[in-house]
Amino acid sequence: MSPRTDRTHAAWRAALDELEALVAEADASLPAGEADTATPPTEPRRWTPPTGLGPLPQDLATRASSLAERQRGVIGRLEAARAAVLQHLGAVRTVEASHEPSRPVYLDATG
């Protein structure tokens, strides 16, 4: 390999390493099941694509494809978790609304 090819290959490996770490973090933040009381999620790290990578080296294509598939799986689970949270929030809001009085509770007799 030429020095330029080595640098390109190393840059792509580093980019894929970073993406894999971000996918692992997102996956770990998801609840394992219905009864899981996972810790509240932290603000997700954002990935900034590196510039000047050039074309993906052929020998990293399988790794990149596997990573893309894993990302799609985690995104699907994130969307399902979001939908479940919205459904629970809707139920909580319904209960809260049923406890609101239909008329004022206090009368200001002095003012």
Biotite code that builds the C-alpha atoms (Angstrom):
import biotite.structure as struc

atoms = struc.array([
    struc.Atom([0.000, 0.000, 0.000], chain_id="A", res_id=1, res_name="MET", atom_name="CA", element="C"),
    struc.Atom([1.140, 3.512, -0.691], chain_id="A", res_id=2, res_name="SER", atom_name="CA", element="C"),
    struc.Atom([1.400, 6.025, 2.179], chain_id="A", res_id=3, res_name="PRO", atom_name="CA", element="C"),
    struc.Atom([-1.703, 7.803, 0.829], chain_id="A", res_id=4, res_name="ARG", atom_name="CA", element="C"),
    struc.Atom([-3.653, 4.534, 0.739], chain_id="A", res_id=5, res_name="THR", atom_name="CA", element="C"),
    struc.Atom([-2.482, 3.732, 4.286], chain_id="A", res_id=6, res_name="ASP", atom_name="CA", element="C"),
    struc.Atom([-3.713, 7.147, 5.500], chain_id="A", res_id=7, res_name="ARG", atom_name="CA", element="C"),
    struc.Atom([-7.067, 6.705, 3.751], chain_id="A", res_id=8, res_name="THR", atom_name="CA", element="C"),
    struc.Atom([-7.476, 3.223, 5.195], chain_id="A", res_id=9, res_name="HIS", atom_name="CA", element="C"),
    struc.Atom([-6.555, 4.431, 8.697], chain_id="A", res_id=10, res_name="ALA", atom_name="CA", element="C"),
    struc.Atom([-8.966, 7.376, 8.420], chain_id="A", res_id=11, res_name="ALA", atom_name="CA", element="C"),
    struc.Atom([-11.808, 5.083, 7.374], chain_id="A", res_id=12, res_name="TRP", atom_name="CA", element="C"),
    struc.Atom([-11.037, 2.639, 10.194], chain_id="A", res_id=13, res_name="ARG", atom_name="CA", element="C"),
    struc.Atom([-11.080, 5.529, 12.696], chain_id="A", res_id=14, res_name="ALA", atom_name="CA", element="C"),
    struc.Atom([-14.395, 6.814, 11.312], chain_id="A", res_id=15, res_name="ALA", atom_name="CA", element="C"),
    struc.Atom([-15.953, 3.349, 11.515], chain_id="A", res_id=16, res_name="LEU", atom_name="CA", element="C"),
    struc.Atom([-14.565, 2.871, 15.047], chain_id="A", res_id=17, res_name="ASP", atom_name="CA", element="C"),
    struc.Atom([-16.204, 6.125, 16.138], chain_id="A", res_id=18, res_name="GLU", atom_name="CA", element="C"),
    struc.Atom([-19.524, 5.234, 14.515], chain_id="A", res_id=19, res_name="LEU", atom_name="CA", element="C"),
    struc.Atom([-19.490, 1.781, 16.119], chain_id="A", res_id=20, res_name="GLU", atom_name="CA", element="C"),
    struc.Atom([-18.892, 3.362, 19.532], chain_id="A", res_id=21, res_name="ALA", atom_name="CA", element="C"),
    struc.Atom([-21.832, 5.751, 19.030], chain_id="A", res_id=22, res_name="LEU", atom_name="CA", element="C"),
    struc.Atom([-24.129, 2.922, 17.951], chain_id="A", res_id=23, res_name="VAL", atom_name="CA", element="C"),
    struc.Atom([-23.055, 0.889, 21.000], chain_id="A", res_id=24, res_name="ALA", atom_name="CA", element="C"),
    struc.Atom([-23.829, 3.868, 23.280], chain_id="A", res_id=25, res_name="GLU", atom_name="CA", element="C"),
    struc.Atom([-27.262, 4.355, 21.731], chain_id="A", res_id=26, res_name="ALA", atom_name="CA", element="C"),
    struc.Atom([-27.977, 0.634, 21.976], chain_id="A", res_id=27, res_name="ASP", atom_name="CA", element="C"),
    struc.Atom([-26.904, 0.529, 25.623], chain_id="A", res_id=28, res_name="ALA", atom_name="CA", element="C"),
    struc.Atom([-29.187, 3.473, 26.446], chain_id="A", res_id=29, res_name="SER", atom_name="CA", element="C"),
    struc.Atom([-32.278, 1.556, 25.352], chain_id="A", res_id=30, res_name="LEU", atom_name="CA", element="C"),
    struc.Atom([-34.322, -0.393, 27.896], chain_id="A", res_id=31, res_name="PRO", atom_name="CA", element="C"),
    struc.Atom([-33.862, -4.153, 27.693], chain_id="A", res_id=32, res_name="ALA", atom_name="CA", element="C"),
    struc.Atom([-37.539, -4.877, 28.302], chain_id="A", res_id=33, res_name="GLY", atom_name="CA", element="C"),
    struc.Atom([-40.874, -3.494, 29.423], chain_id="A", res_id=34, res_name="GLU", atom_name="CA", element="C"),
    struc.Atom([-39.997, -3.563, 33.125], chain_id="A", res_id=35, res_name="ALA", atom_name="CA", element="C"),
    struc.Atom([-36.510, -2.138, 32.650], chain_id="A", res_id=36, res_name="ASP", atom_name="CA", element="C"),
    struc.Atom([-36.020, 1.099, 34.549], chain_id="A", res_id=37, res_name="THR", atom_name="CA", element="C"),
    struc.Atom([-32.944, 2.277, 32.738], chain_id="A", res_id=38, res_name="ALA", atom_name="CA", element="C"),
    struc.Atom([-31.227, 5.401, 33.896], chain_id="A", res_id=39, res_name="THR", atom_name="CA", element="C"),
    struc.Atom([-32.408, 8.509, 32.106], chain_id="A", res_id=40, res_name="PRO", atom_name="CA", element="C"),
    struc.Atom([-30.585, 8.942, 28.821], chain_id="A", res_id=41, res_name="PRO", atom_name="CA", element="C"),
    struc.Atom([-27.872, 11.513, 28.482], chain_id="A", res_id=42, res_name="THR", atom_name="CA", element="C"),
    struc.Atom([-27.645, 13.869, 25.560], chain_id="A", res_id=43, res_name="GLU", atom_name="CA", element="C"),
    struc.Atom([-26.440, 11.767, 22.649], chain_id="A", res_id=44, res_name="PRO", atom_name="CA", element="C"),
    struc.Atom([-23.078, 12.538, 21.151], chain_id="A", res_id=45, res_name="ARG", atom_name="CA", element="C"),
    struc.Atom([-23.297, 13.777, 17.613], chain_id="A", res_id=46, res_name="ARG", atom_name="CA", element="C"),
    struc.Atom([-21.114, 12.400, 14.870], chain_id="A", res_id=47, res_name="TRP", atom_name="CA", element="C"),
    struc.Atom([-19.484, 14.758, 12.455], chain_id="A", res_id=48, res_name="THR", atom_name="CA", element="C"),
    struc.Atom([-18.384, 13.031, 9.291], chain_id="A", res_id=49, res_name="PRO", atom_name="CA", element="C"),
    struc.Atom([-14.703, 13.537, 8.625], chain_id="A", res_id=50, res_name="PRO", atom_name="CA", element="C"),
    struc.Atom([-13.829, 15.387, 5.462], chain_id="A", res_id=51, res_name="THR", atom_name="CA", element="C"),
    struc.Atom([-11.578, 14.125, 2.744], chain_id="A", res_id=52, res_name="GLY", atom_name="CA", element="C"),
    struc.Atom([-11.940, 10.414, 3.441], chain_id="A", res_id=53, res_name="LEU", atom_name="CA", element="C"),
    struc.Atom([-12.092, 9.459, -0.167], chain_id="A", res_id=54, res_name="GLY", atom_name="CA", element="C"),
    struc.Atom([-13.774, 6.280, -1.348], chain_id="A", res_id=55, res_name="PRO", atom_name="CA", element="C"),
    struc.Atom([-14.373, 3.455, 1.117], chain_id="A", res_id=56, res_name="LEU", atom_name="CA", element="C"),
    struc.Atom([-11.606, 0.844, 0.840], chain_id="A", res_id=57, res_name="PRO", atom_name="CA", element="C"),
    struc.Atom([-13.029, -2.403, -0.534], chain_id="A", res_id=58, res_name="GLN", atom_name="CA", element="C"),
    struc.Atom([-11.798, -4.472, 2.430], chain_id="A", res_id=59, res_name="ASP", atom_name="CA", element="C"),
    struc.Atom([-13.857, -2.285, 4.824], chain_id="A", res_id=60, res_name="LEU", atom_name="CA", element="C"),
    struc.Atom([-17.093, -2.570, 2.821], chain_id="A", res_id=61, res_name="ALA", atom_name="CA", element="C"),
    struc.Atom([-18.399, -5.569, 4.790], chain_id="A", res_id=62, res_name="THR", atom_name="CA", element="C"),
    struc.Atom([-17.690, -3.819, 8.093], chain_id="A", res_id=63, res_name="ARG", atom_name="CA", element="C"),
    struc.Atom([-19.426, -0.649, 6.892], chain_id="A", res_id=64, res_name="ALA", atom_name="CA", element="C"),
    struc.Atom([-22.464, -2.638, 5.702], chain_id="A", res_id=65, res_name="SER", atom_name="CA", element="C"),
    struc.Atom([-22.718, -4.470, 9.034], chain_id="A", res_id=66, res_name="SER", atom_name="CA", element="C"),
    struc.Atom([-22.491, -1.176, 10.876], chain_id="A", res_id=67, res_name="LEU", atom_name="CA", element="C"),
    struc.Atom([-25.230, 0.360, 8.724], chain_id="A", res_id=68, res_name="ALA", atom_name="CA", element="C"),
    struc.Atom([-27.473, -2.631, 9.445], chain_id="A", res_id=69, res_name="GLU", atom_name="CA", element="C"),
    struc.Atom([-26.816, -2.320, 13.187], chain_id="A", res_id=70, res_name="ARG", atom_name="CA", element="C"),
    struc.Atom([-27.606, 1.405, 13.001], chain_id="A", res_id=71, res_name="GLN", atom_name="CA", element="C"),
    struc.Atom([-30.938, 0.651, 11.322], chain_id="A", res_id=72, res_name="ARG", atom_name="CA", element="C"),
    struc.Atom([-31.759, -1.844, 14.081], chain_id="A", res_id=73, res_name="GLY", atom_name="CA", element="C"),
    struc.Atom([-30.944, 0.622, 16.857], chain_id="A", res_id=74, res_name="VAL", atom_name="CA", element="C"),
    struc.Atom([-32.895, 3.383, 15.103], chain_id="A", res_id=75, res_name="ILE", atom_name="CA", element="C"),
    struc.Atom([-35.913, 1.067, 14.934], chain_id="A", res_id=76, res_name="GLY", atom_name="CA", element="C"),
    struc.Atom([-35.631, 0.283, 18.642], chain_id="A", res_id=77, res_name="ARG", atom_name="CA", element="C"),
    struc.Atom([-35.220, 4.002, 19.449], chain_id="A", res_id=78, res_name="LEU", atom_name="CA", element="C"),
    struc.Atom([-38.353, 4.816, 17.466], chain_id="A", res_id=79, res_name="GLU", atom_name="CA", element="C"),
    struc.Atom([-40.287, 2.069, 19.260], chain_id="A", res_id=80, res_name="ALA", atom_name="CA", element="C"),
    struc.Atom([-39.069, 3.335, 22.649], chain_id="A", res_id=81, res_name="ALA", atom_name="CA", element="C"),
    struc.Atom([-40.065, 6.887, 21.709], chain_id="A", res_id=82, res_name="ARG", atom_name="CA", element="C"),
    struc.Atom([-43.533, 5.728, 20.667], chain_id="A", res_id=83, res_name="ALA", atom_name="CA", element="C"),
    struc.Atom([-43.936, 3.871, 23.980], chain_id="A", res_id=84, res_name="ALA", atom_name="CA", element="C"),
    struc.Atom([-42.900, 6.957, 25.953], chain_id="A", res_id=85, res_name="VAL", atom_name="CA", element="C"),
    struc.Atom([-45.370, 9.109, 24.034], chain_id="A", res_id=86, res_name="LEU", atom_name="CA", element="C"),
    struc.Atom([-48.121, 6.578, 24.705], chain_id="A", res_id=87, res_name="GLN", atom_name="CA", element="C"),
    struc.Atom([-47.298, 6.528, 28.437], chain_id="A", res_id=88, res_name="HIS", atom_name="CA", element="C"),
    struc.Atom([-47.150, 10.313, 28.510], chain_id="A", res_id=89, res_name="LEU", atom_name="CA", element="C"),
    struc.Atom([-50.574, 10.491, 26.915], chain_id="A", res_id=90, res_name="GLY", atom_name="CA", element="C"),
    struc.Atom([-51.963, 8.163, 29.581], chain_id="A", res_id=91, res_name="ALA", atom_name="CA", element="C"),
    struc.Atom([-50.392, 10.239, 32.375], chain_id="A", res_id=92, res_name="VAL", atom_name="CA", element="C"),
    struc.Atom([-51.816, 13.440, 30.917], chain_id="A", res_id=93, res_name="ARG", atom_name="CA", element="C"),
    struc.Atom([-55.264, 11.849, 30.764], chain_id="A", res_id=94, res_name="THR", atom_name="CA", element="C"),
    struc.Atom([-55.081, 10.915, 34.443], chain_id="A", res_id=95, res_name="VAL", atom_name="CA", element="C"),
    struc.Atom([-53.756, 14.356, 35.399], chain_id="A", res_id=96, res_name="GLU", atom_name="CA", element="C"),
    struc.Atom([-56.556, 16.052, 33.441], chain_id="A", res_id=97, res_name="ALA", atom_name="CA", element="C"),
    struc.Atom([-59.196, 13.986, 35.236], chain_id="A", res_id=98, res_name="SER", atom_name="CA", element="C"),
    struc.Atom([-58.010, 15.386, 38.580], chain_id="A", res_id=99, res_name="HIS", atom_name="CA", element="C"),
    struc.Atom([-58.298, 19.014, 37.562], chain_id="A", res_id=100, res_name="GLU", atom_name="CA", element="C"),
    struc.Atom([-61.316, 20.697, 39.114], chain_id="A", res_id=101, res_name="PRO", atom_name="CA", element="C"),
    struc.Atom([-63.929, 22.028, 36.741], chain_id="A", res_id=102, res_name="SER", atom_name="CA", element="C"),
    struc.Atom([-64.374, 25.179, 38.823], chain_id="A", res_id=103, res_name="ARG", atom_name="CA", element="C"),
    struc.Atom([-62.153, 27.304, 41.051], chain_id="A", res_id=104, res_name="PRO", atom_name="CA", element="C"),
    struc.Atom([-61.180, 25.711, 44.329], chain_id="A", res_id=105, res_name="VAL", atom_name="CA", element="C"),
    struc.Atom([-60.377, 28.906, 46.227], chain_id="A", res_id=106, res_name="TYR", atom_name="CA", element="C"),
    struc.Atom([-62.431, 32.060, 46.639], chain_id="A", res_id=107, res_name="LEU", atom_name="CA", element="C"),
    struc.Atom([-60.592, 35.340, 47.233], chain_id="A", res_id=108, res_name="ASP", atom_name="CA", element="C"),
    struc.Atom([-62.868, 36.931, 49.786], chain_id="A", res_id=109, res_name="ALA", atom_name="CA", element="C"),
    struc.Atom([-60.480, 39.737, 50.725], chain_id="A", res_id=110, res_name="THR", atom_name="CA", element="C"),
    struc.Atom([-59.518, 41.197, 47.403], chain_id="A", res_id=111, res_name="GLY", atom_name="CA", element="C"),
])
